Amino acid sequence: MTAPSRQRVQLDMPRVIRNRAKAVAADRDMALVELVLRALTKVGDKELTKLIEKELAQKLPPGRPQK
């Protein structure tokens, strides 16, 4: 089975907002992308929430992979 294709997304926002969002994510022990994905679960779309929850459950923890 092949791995699902991945897409990069760029967000256009002032640096001050990005820096604050990174600080909030760090305070919650998560990456900025995880913070954004968790925020997307709040829009009320059940299918989107299900997909994001599946992605976050399968995501490897941050740091170096263990052998």
SEBA-997224 format. One record per atom (N, C-alpha, C, O): residue in three letters; atom name; x, y, z. Coordinates in steps of 0.02 Angstrom, whole numbers. Layout:
N
NODE,ALA,CA,X,Y,Z
...
***
This chain:
67
NODE,MET,N,43,-59,0
NODE,MET,CA,0,0,0
NODE,MET,C,45,62,0
NODE,MET,O,94,65,37
NODE,THR,N,28,111,-40
NODE,THR,CA,67,172,-44
NODE,THR,C,44,221,9
NODE,THR,O,-14,222,30
NODE,ALA,N,90,263,29
NODE,ALA,CA,74,315,78
NODE,ALA,C,31,368,45
NODE,ALA,O,39,382,-14
NODE,PRO,N,-15,398,83
NODE,PRO,CA,-56,450,53
NODE,PRO,C,-13,510,33
NODE,PRO,O,36,526,66
NODE,SER,N,-32,543,-21
NODE,SER,CA,7,601,-43
NODE,SER,C,-2,658,7
NODE,SER,O,-55,666,37
NODE,ARG,N,49,696,14
NODE,ARG,CA,49,751,62
NODE,ARG,C,51,817,23
NODE,ARG,O,80,820,-31
NODE,GLN,N,19,868,49
NODE,GLN,CA,19,934,19
NODE,GLN,C,45,985,69
NODE,GLN,O,32,979,129
NODE,ARG,N,81,1033,44
NODE,ARG,CA,104,1089,86
NODE,ARG,C,54,1146,77
NODE,ARG,O,28,1157,22
NODE,VAL,N,41,1181,132
NODE,VAL,CA,-5,1238,130
NODE,VAL,C,31,1298,158
NODE,VAL,O,63,1295,210
NODE,GLN,N,25,1354,123
NODE,GLN,CA,54,1416,147
NODE,GLN,C,-2,1461,170
NODE,GLN,O,-53,1467,137
NODE,LEU,N,8,1492,228
NODE,LEU,CA,-41,1539,255
NODE,LEU,C,-11,1609,254
NODE,LEU,O,45,1619,278
NODE,ASP,N,-47,1655,227
NODE,ASP,CA,-25,1724,223
NODE,ASP,C,-52,1762,283
NODE,ASP,O,-112,1774,288
NODE,MET,N,-7,1780,329
NODE,MET,CA,-27,1816,390
NODE,MET,C,31,1858,414
NODE,MET,O,88,1844,397
NODE,PRO,N,17,1909,452
NODE,PRO,CA,71,1950,480
NODE,PRO,C,116,1907,525
NODE,PRO,O,93,1861,558
NODE,ARG,N,179,1924,526
NODE,ARG,CA,228,1887,566
NODE,ARG,C,209,1886,639
NODE,ARG,O,221,1836,673
NODE,VAL,N,180,1939,665
NODE,VAL,CA,162,1942,736
NODE,VAL,C,109,1889,753
NODE,VAL,O,111,1860,807
NODE,ILE,N,62,1877,707
NODE,ILE,CA,11,1826,718
NODE,ILE,C,43,1757,716
NODE,ILE,O,29,1714,758
NODE,ARG,N,86,1746,667
NODE,ARG,CA,120,1681,661
NODE,ARG,C,161,1667,723
NODE,ARG,O,159,1611,750
NODE,ASN,N,199,1716,745
NODE,ASN,CA,240,1706,805
NODE,ASN,C,198,1691,867
NODE,ASN,O,216,1648,907
NODE,ARG,N,142,1726,873
NODE,ARG,CA,98,1713,931
NODE,ARG,C,67,1643,926
NODE,ARG,O,63,1608,977
NODE,ALA,N,46,1624,866
NODE,ALA,CA,17,1557,857
NODE,ALA,C,69,1503,873
NODE,ALA,O,51,1452,903
NODE,LYS,N,131,1513,853
NODE,LYS,CA,184,1465,869
NODE,LYS,C,195,1461,945
NODE,LYS,O,206,1407,972
NODE,ALA,N,191,1518,978
NODE,ALA,CA,200,1520,1051
NODE,ALA,C,143,1482,1086
NODE,ALA,O,155,1445,1133
NODE,VAL,N,82,1493,1063
NODE,VAL,CA,24,1458,1091
NODE,VAL,C,32,1383,1080
NODE,VAL,O,20,1344,1126
NODE,ALA,N,51,1363,1020
NODE,ALA,CA,61,1292,1005
NODE,ALA,C,115,1263,1050
NODE,ALA,O,107,1208,1077
NODE,ALA,N,170,1298,1058
NODE,ALA,CA,224,1273,1100
NODE,ALA,C,202,1266,1173
NODE,ALA,O,221,1218,1206
NODE,ASP,N,162,1313,1197
NODE,ASP,CA,136,1309,1266
NODE,ASP,C,93,1247,1275
NODE,ASP,O,88,1221,1330
NODE,ARG,N,62,1224,1221
NODE,ARG,CA,18,1165,1224
NODE,ARG,C,55,1101,1201
NODE,ARG,O,23,1050,1189
NODE,ASP,N,121,1106,1195
NODE,ASP,CA,162,1049,1173
NODE,ASP,C,140,1020,1107
NODE,ASP,O,134,959,1099
NODE,MET,N,129,1063,1058
NODE,MET,CA,111,1040,991
NODE,MET,C,144,1085,939
NODE,MET,O,166,1141,955
NODE,ALA,N,147,1061,879
NODE,ALA,CA,174,1100,823
NODE,ALA,C,119,1146,797
NODE,ALA,O,60,1137,810
NODE,LEU,N,140,1197,760
NODE,LEU,CA,93,1245,732
NODE,LEU,C,42,1210,687
NODE,LEU,O,-17,1227,688
NODE,VAL,N,64,1161,648
NODE,VAL,CA,18,1126,603
NODE,VAL,C,-35,1089,643
NODE,VAL,O,-93,1086,623
NODE,GLU,N,-17,1060,700
NODE,GLU,CA,-66,1025,741
NODE,GLU,C,-116,1074,770
NODE,GLU,O,-176,1059,773
NODE,LEU,N,-93,1133,791
NODE,LEU,CA,-138,1184,816
NODE,LEU,C,-189,1205,763
NODE,LEU,O,-248,1212,777
NODE,VAL,N,-165,1214,702
NODE,VAL,CA,-209,1234,647
NODE,VAL,C,-259,1177,631
NODE,VAL,O,-319,1190,621
NODE,LEU,N,-235,1115,629
NODE,LEU,CA,-281,1060,616
NODE,LEU,C,-333,1053,670
NODE,LEU,O,-392,1042,655
NODE,ARG,N,-313,1060,733
NODE,ARG,CA,-362,1056,787
NODE,ARG,C,-413,1113,783
NODE,ARG,O,-472,1103,799
NODE,ALA,N,-391,1172,761
NODE,ALA,CA,-438,1227,753
NODE,ALA,C,-488,1212,697
NODE,ALA,O,-546,1232,701
NODE,LEU,N,-465,1177,645
NODE,LEU,CA,-510,1160,590
NODE,LEU,C,-564,1110,611
NODE,LEU,O,-617,1107,580
NODE,THR,N,-552,1072,664
NODE,THR,CA,-603,1026,687
NODE,THR,C,-662,1063,718
NODE,THR,O,-715,1034,729
NODE,LYS,N,-654,1127,733
NODE,LYS,CA,-706,1166,765
NODE,LYS,C,-755,1199,716
NODE,LYS,O,-802,1232,737
NODE,VAL,N,-745,1189,650
NODE,VAL,CA,-789,1222,602
NODE,VAL,C,-856,1187,594
NODE,VAL,O,-902,1214,563
NODE,GLY,N,-862,1126,621
NODE,GLY,CA,-927,1093,621
NODE,GLY,C,-938,1041,566
NODE,GLY,O,-993,1015,560
NODE,ASP,N,-887,1026,527
NODE,ASP,CA,-894,976,474
NODE,ASP,C,-872,909,501
NODE,ASP,O,-813,900,518
NODE,LYS,N,-918,862,506
NODE,LYS,CA,-903,797,537
NODE,LYS,C,-851,757,498
NODE,LYS,O,-807,726,528
NODE,GLU,N,-855,758,432
NODE,GLU,CA,-807,721,391
NODE,GLU,C,-737,750,399
NODE,GLU,O,-688,713,406
NODE,LEU,N,-731,817,398
NODE,LEU,CA,-666,849,407
NODE,LEU,C,-638,832,476
NODE,LEU,O,-578,817,482
NODE,THR,N,-679,835,527
NODE,THR,CA,-657,818,595
NODE,THR,C,-631,747,598
NODE,THR,O,-580,733,629
NODE,LYS,N,-668,701,567
NODE,LYS,CA,-648,630,567
NODE,LYS,C,-580,621,532
NODE,LYS,O,-537,585,557
NODE,LEU,N,-571,654,475
NODE,LEU,CA,-508,649,439
NODE,LEU,C,-449,677,479
NODE,LEU,O,-395,648,481
NODE,ILE,N,-461,733,512
NODE,ILE,CA,-408,765,551
NODE,ILE,C,-391,722,612
NODE,ILE,O,-332,713,628
NODE,GLU,N,-441,695,645
NODE,GLU,CA,-428,652,703
NODE,GLU,C,-388,590,683
NODE,GLU,O,-344,569,719
NODE,LYS,N,-404,562,625
NODE,LYS,CA,-367,504,599
NODE,LYS,C,-295,523,585
NODE,LYS,O,-249,487,603
NODE,GLU,N,-285,580,553
NODE,GLU,CA,-217,604,538
NODE,GLU,C,-176,614,601
NODE,GLU,O,-119,593,605
NODE,LEU,N,-206,647,650
NODE,LEU,CA,-169,661,712
NODE,LEU,C,-154,597,751
NODE,LEU,O,-102,593,784
NODE,ALA,N,-198,548,747
NODE,ALA,CA,-186,484,781
NODE,ALA,C,-128,445,750
NODE,ALA,O,-92,410,784
NODE,GLN,N,-120,452,684
NODE,GLN,CA,-68,416,648
NODE,GLN,C,-1,453,646
NODE,GLN,O,50,423,630
NODE,LYS,N,-2,516,662
NODE,LYS,CA,58,558,658
NODE,LYS,C,110,535,709
NODE,LYS,O,93,522,767
NODE,LEU,N,172,531,688
NODE,LEU,CA,226,514,732
NODE,LEU,C,239,571,781
NODE,LEU,O,230,629,762
NODE,PRO,N,260,556,842
NODE,PRO,CA,276,610,889
NODE,PRO,C,337,649,865
NODE,PRO,O,377,622,828
NODE,PRO,N,344,712,886
NODE,PRO,CA,400,752,864
NODE,PRO,C,466,724,891
NODE,PRO,O,467,688,941
NODE,GLY,N,519,741,857
NODE,GLY,CA,585,718,879
NODE,GLY,C,614,666,832
NODE,GLY,O,584,652,780
NODE,ARG,N,670,639,850
NODE,ARG,CA,704,590,808
NODE,ARG,C,668,523,812
NODE,ARG,O,646,503,866
NODE,PRO,N,662,489,756
NODE,PRO,CA,630,423,758
NODE,PRO,C,671,374,798
NODE,PRO,O,733,375,796
NODE,GLN,N,638,330,834
NODE,GLN,CA,672,279,872
NODE,GLN,C,685,218,829
NODE,GLN,O,644,201,787
NODE,LYS,N,742,186,839
NODE,LYS,CA,760,126,799
NODE,LYS,C,730,65,830
NODE,LYS,O,739,10,805
***
